[in-house]
Amino acid sequence: MTEFELIDRLRKWMPTNASTRVGAGDDCAVLDLGLADRWVLFKTDAVVEGIHFEPDADPFWIGHKALARCLSDVAAMGGTPGHALVTLGLPTAFDPARVEGVYAGMQRLAQRHGVAIVGGETTSNPERMLISLAVIGTAGHGRCPLRSGAQAGDALFVTGELGGSLESGRHLSFEPRLVEARWLVERFEIHSMIDLSDGLAGDLRHVLTASGVGAEIFADAVPIHPAARSQAAAEPGSRPVRSPLHQALCDGEDYELLFTLPVREEARLREAWKSSFPELRLTPIGRICPGSAVLLKDQQGTHPLTLDGYTHF
């Protein structure tokens, strides 16, 4: 059973109430708590030693990543984070200085985005560190792009460059695209959006499944990070070398934004983006199509995309 099959199986055990606008299945839960013009976003995420970071990783960047993962999900909803709770699971023989380093990383990122860390929980966790965060934020009514909003004919865009996140260290030090996401939803008709945590090939499918549509990806357009190209050119060592495109599609932990909008808005978006975010790449990589197929168009023609992203199980 895969991670997402398990989630689907558990949904029947997740009750909702009248305040639930969006429950399980998107980047954040969306709640209507009676605020005049805002919805409340609610998100939890966890990082585990040996899975999301190595035991010798800099604790500052462990803390940064732990919070940044939640903030990236808030960004995918076009939202603004406000408050966070931290659950910290530690082995018995923990190093207090290392724990303080983790909190230093969370503190700096939180201060940069106006997030208050307002408490949490500590517990023992045999053998390895576990950090789980719950973040609450807000998004404007009608300005919260869901995974289910993609429409046939939409242009498909991605920010930044993809692949090689582990080799480059970006899997720890990435910046959640909060500013860019809010800019997008305030100025354009964004139909759907997701952050790329599990790889383009996998996360795109989440959008397509939720929206009931398919997509065509232009292989030559996918923006590939230099680290992915360097890794592909290196000696294989103990593991097979994958092509740069394979890494860009499958590696995950890029935490860039993948979104769709009407084609009529594409030219205006590209021009406005250059002025507002000249140092961050924005790339049209394909289009949303009727049906359910996920196709890759490359020099050999157009064929089904058989690659997938990362799953925990």
C-alpha positions in Angstrom: 0.0 0.0 0.0 1.3 3.4 -0.9 1.2 6.6 1.2 -1.6 8.0 -0.8 -3.6 4.8 -0.9 -3.4 4.8 2.9 -4.6 8.4 3.1 -7.6 7.6 0.9 -8.4 4.7 3.1 -8.3 6.8 6.2 -10.5 9.6 4.9 -13.7 7.8 5.8 -12.6 8.1 9.5 -12.1 11.9 9.3 -15.3 13.7 10.3 -15.9 17.3 9.2 -18.3 20.0 10.4 -20.0 23.1 9.1 -16.8 25.2 9.3 -14.8 22.8 7.0 -14.4 24.3 3.5 -11.6 21.9 2.5 -10.6 18.8 4.5 -8.0 16.2 3.8 -6.6 16.1 0.3 -5.1 19.6 -0.3 -2.0 21.3 0.9 -3.8 22.8 3.9 -7.2 22.4 5.4 -9.4 25.4 4.8 -11.8 26.5 7.5 -14.5 29.2 7.7 -14.4 30.4 11.3 -16.5 33.5 10.7 -13.8 36.0 9.8 -15.1 38.8 7.6 -13.0 38.3 4.5 -10.5 35.5 5.4 -10.5 31.8 5.6 -8.3 30.0 8.1 -5.6 27.6 6.8 -4.5 24.7 9.1 -1.5 22.5 8.3 0.8 20.0 10.1 4.0 18.4 8.8 6.9 16.4 10.3 10.5 15.8 9.6 12.3 12.6 10.8 16.0 12.0 11.3 17.3 9.5 8.7 14.4 10.3 6.3 14.2 14.1 5.9 17.7 14.9 7.3 20.8 13.0 8.2 22.1 12.7 11.7 25.1 15.0 11.0 23.0 17.7 9.4 23.4 21.3 10.7 20.7 21.7 13.4 20.0 25.2 12.2 18.9 24.0 8.8 17.0 21.1 10.3 14.9 23.6 12.1 14.6 25.8 9.0 13.3 22.9 7.0 10.9 21.7 9.7 9.0 25.1 9.6 9.6 25.8 5.9 7.8 22.7 4.8 4.6 23.9 6.5 5.1 27.4 5.2 5.5 26.1 1.7 2.1 24.4 2.0 0.6 27.7 3.2 2.2 29.3 0.1 0.5 26.7 -2.2 -2.9 28.0 -0.9 -1.9 31.7 -1.5 -2.0 32.2 2.2 -0.2 34.1 5.0 1.1 32.0 8.0 0.5 33.4 11.5 1.3 30.9 14.3 3.0 27.6 14.9 3.2 24.8 17.5 6.1 22.5 17.7 6.1 18.8 18.8 9.6 17.6 19.5 10.4 13.9 19.8 13.9 13.2 21.2 16.0 10.2 22.1 16.9 9.9 25.8 20.5 10.9 25.2 19.9 14.2 23.3 22.2 17.1 23.1 20.5 20.3 24.4 22.8 22.5 22.2 21.6 20.7 19.1 18.0 21.2 20.1 18.7 24.9 20.6 20.3 25.0 17.1 17.1 23.5 15.7 15.0 26.3 17.3 17.4 28.9 16.1 16.7 27.8 12.5 13.0 27.9 13.1 13.2 31.3 14.8 15.0 33.1 12.0 12.5 31.8 9.3 9.5 32.5 11.6 10.7 36.1 12.2 11.2 36.7 8.5 7.6 35.8 7.7 5.9 37.2 10.8 5.2 33.8 12.4 4.8 33.4 16.1 5.9 30.1 17.6 3.4 29.8 20.5 4.3 26.5 22.2 4.0 22.8 21.5 5.0 19.5 23.1 8.1 17.5 23.9 8.2 13.8 24.2 10.7 10.9 24.0 11.2 9.2 20.7 13.6 6.2 20.7 16.8 6.5 18.6 16.0 9.5 16.4 14.8 13.1 16.4 11.3 13.9 15.1 9.9 17.4 14.7 6.3 18.0 13.9 4.8 21.4 13.3 1.3 22.6 13.1 0.8 26.0 11.4 -2.3 28.2 11.2 -2.7 31.0 8.7 -5.2 32.8 6.6 -6.2 33.3 3.0 -8.6 35.7 1.3 -12.1 34.5 0.4 -12.0 33.5 -3.3 -8.2 33.7 -3.4 -7.3 30.2 -2.3 -6.3 28.1 -5.3 -7.1 24.4 -4.7 -5.6 21.3 -6.3 -9.1 20.6 -7.8 -9.3 23.8 -9.8 -7.2 23.0 -12.9 -9.1 23.4 -16.2 -8.5 21.9 -19.7 -6.7 24.6 -21.7 -4.8 26.1 -18.8 -1.2 26.9 -19.1 1.1 25.0 -16.6 3.9 27.0 -14.9 6.6 26.2 -12.4 8.8 28.6 -10.4 12.6 28.1 -10.0 14.6 25.0 -11.1 14.0 21.4 -10.3 16.1 18.3 -9.4 19.3 17.8 -7.4 17.8 19.1 -4.2 19.8 16.6 -2.0 23.1 17.2 -3.8 22.7 21.0 -3.7 21.5 21.1 -0.1 18.3 22.8 -1.1 16.3 20.0 0.6 17.3 21.8 3.8 17.8 25.4 2.9 14.9 26.1 0.4 12.8 29.2 0.8 9.0 28.8 0.9 7.5 30.8 -2.0 5.1 32.8 0.2 5.6 36.2 -1.3 5.5 34.9 -4.8 2.3 32.9 -4.2 0.4 35.8 -2.7 1.5 38.0 -5.6 0.1 35.5 -8.0 -3.3 35.1 -6.4 -3.7 38.8 -5.9 -3.1 39.6 -9.6 -4.0 36.6 -11.7 -6.7 34.0 -12.1 -4.8 31.1 -10.6 -7.0 28.0 -11.1 -4.8 25.5 -9.1 -1.5 25.4 -7.2 0.6 22.9 -5.3 4.1 23.0 -3.9 6.6 20.5 -5.2 7.6 18.4 -2.3 7.4 14.9 -3.8 8.6 15.7 -7.3 6.9 17.2 -10.4 5.8 13.9 -11.8 4.1 12.9 -8.5 2.7 16.3 -7.4 1.3 17.1 -10.8 -0.7 13.9 -10.7 -2.3 15.1 -7.4 -3.6 18.2 -9.2 -4.8 16.2 -12.2 -6.6 13.6 -10.1 -8.3 16.2 -8.0 -9.3 18.2 -11.0 -10.3 15.3 -13.3 -8.1 16.4 -16.1 -4.8 15.4 -17.9 -1.7 17.2 -18.9 1.0 17.4 -21.5 4.6 18.3 -20.3 7.2 19.7 -22.7 10.4 17.9 -21.8 12.7 20.6 -23.2 10.9 23.3 -21.2 11.3 21.7 -17.7 13.8 24.0 -15.8 16.6 21.7 -14.5 18.8 22.8 -11.6 22.6 22.8 -12.2 23.0 20.3 -9.4 20.9 17.7 -11.3 23.1 18.2 -14.3 26.3 17.9 -12.2 25.0 14.7 -10.6 24.2 13.1 -13.9 27.7 13.9 -15.2 29.4 12.5 -12.1 30.8 9.0 -11.7 28.0 6.6 -10.9 29.6 5.2 -7.8 27.3 2.8 -5.9 24.0 4.0 -7.5 23.0 4.4 -11.1 23.1 7.9 -12.6 19.8 9.3 -13.7 19.3 11.9 -16.4 18.9 15.5 -15.4 15.3 15.4 -16.7 14.6 12.3 -14.6 15.9 14.1 -11.5 13.8 17.2 -12.2 10.7 15.1 -12.6 11.2 12.7 -9.7 13.7 14.0 -7.0 11.3 16.0 -4.9 12.0 18.5 -2.1 12.3 21.4 -4.5 9.4 23.2 -2.8 8.8 25.3 -5.9 5.2 26.3 -7.0 3.4 24.4 -9.7 0.3 26.2 -10.9 -2.2 26.6 -13.7 -4.0 29.7 -15.1 -5.9 30.5 -18.3 -3.7 30.8 -21.4 -5.0 34.3 -22.0 -3.1 35.4 -18.9 0.2 33.8 -19.8 1.8 36.8 -21.6 0.8 39.3 -19.0 2.1 37.0 -16.2 5.5 36.5 -17.8 6.0 40.2 -18.3 4.9 41.2 -14.8 7.0 38.4 -13.2 10.2 39.7 -14.8 9.6 43.1 -13.1 8.6 41.7 -9.7 10.9 38.7 -9.3 13.8 39.2 -11.7 16.1 36.7 -9.9 13.6 33.8 -9.8 12.9 31.8 -12.9 9.3 31.3 -14.1 8.7 28.7 -16.8 5.7 27.5 -18.8 6.2 23.7 -18.9 3.0 22.4 -20.5 -0.8 22.6 -20.6 -3.8 21.0 -19.0 -5.7 18.7 -21.3 -9.1 16.9 -21.3 -9.1 13.3 -20.1 -6.8 11.8 -17.6 -3.5 11.0 -19.5 -0.2 12.5 -18.4 1.9 12.9 -21.5 5.6 13.9 -22.0 6.5 15.5 -25.3 10.2 15.1 -26.2 12.3 14.7 -29.3 11.0 11.2 -29.8 7.4 12.4 -29.8 4.5 12.4 -27.3 4.1 9.4 -25.0 2.8 8.6 -21.5 4.8 9.8 -18.6 5.6 6.6 -16.7 7.9 8.2 -14.0 6.4 9.1 -10.6 7.5 11.1 -7.6 8.5 10.1 -4.0 6.2 8.1 -1.7 7.0 7.1 1.9 5.7 3.5 1.5 
